[in-house]
Amino acid sequence: MRRSRGVVVFANDPFFGVVVKKWPRKSGEPCHPTTIAQVAIWDLVLNITKFTCAEDISIAYRDTGGTAFYARDVLVMNAYGTYCSWPGWGKNP
């Protein structure tokens, strides 16, 4: 058995059980312009959601009460401009 240098990961393999692997290498920065733009928009959405006023947060909590959604989901949909609701929206069976 070879000696391990650095950090290892214990993974659960369905055939072999628990196996020890090397820590995966870092993936580089995205190269495609579309991916770079999507990451920039996502960072902007996260900042918008992080610094939302208390009134919008309370509305999001009210709208998600008893549904399968979190208030965070409503705030993100609001930031993207895709939020809409109707009676019975997202209700758990």
C-alpha angles and dihedrals in degrees: 000000000000121000116251120234117197129354124346133199126219108218130183110233117192092220104035101028116221113009132180118229137176117264108264118252121252116267114233129240115293112268103193114091092224092055091047090052092048091051090049091051091047091052089051091049091051091052091048090050093046095054099041118142119253094249093059091047092052090049089051091051090048093050094049097046109128094002134109091250132090124226086246090062091055092048092051092047088050091052091051091045095239100110119123131148139187135181110298092016112162096354117164114237 
